[in-house]
Amino acid sequence: MIRIIQHRVKCIGCNACVEAADYRWRISRKDGKCTLVGATEKRGFHTIIVDDHELEDIVLAKTNCPVNIITIVKM
């Protein structure tokens, strides 16, 4: 299992994570920032636990993020 944490407050809406894993991130129509699909929010951090088969795409999203707001924790 993998925990994905996104500090959405600092997102600039560049779409890099959406390009890497469009099933896991979307661009919000409200504010133009990327949203972690299915995540829960607490104090500006969005968190979700996913299966290991998503690891490659999530690492690509983290690597491509220019503001470094995605954290991956292997559980």
N, C-alpha and C positions, 0 to 999 in steps of 0.2 A: 504494500500500500504506500501511497505517496500523498503527503500533505502539500497543497499549493497555497501560498499566502501572497496576496497582492495588496500593496499599499495604494489603493485606488485614488486617494486624495492627491497623490503626486503624479498621477497619470497625465500625460500630455496628449493622449489620443492619436498616437502616430500609426496605429494599426499593425504594428510588427507582431504582436502576440496573436492577433486575429489571422494574420497571414500564415503563421506557423501551425495554429490549431483552431480552426474556425468553429469546431464543435465545442470548444472550451471557453472561448472569449467572443464577445460581440461589442460593437460600438453602440453606445447609448445615444438615442435620438434626443434625449433631454439635455445632456451636457457635453456630448462628443467624446467622452472618455470610454476606455475599454472596460467592460464588465465581465467578471469571472462567472460564467454560467453555472448556476446551481449552488453558488457559495453563500455562506452566511456572513453577515457584516457585524463587526464589533470595533468601535472606535476608529473607523476609517480603514481597517484591515478586513479584507474579504478572504475567507478560508474555505477550502473544500478538501475532502479526502477522496482520492481516485485510485483505480487499479494500476498496476505496474505497466500494463501495455501502452499507457499514454506517455510514459517517461520520455521517449525520444522527441516527441512533438513539444512537450512541456519544456525540456531543456533547450530546444531551439527557440521557443518563445522567450525564455529567460535570457538567453544569449543575445537575441536580437533587440531586446528592450533597451532603448538608449538612456532611460532614466533609472534603470536598475531597481525596479519596484517589485519584482517577482522573486519569491523565495521558494525553494523546493526542499522538503524534508522527507527523507526516506524513513519509513516506519518499520 
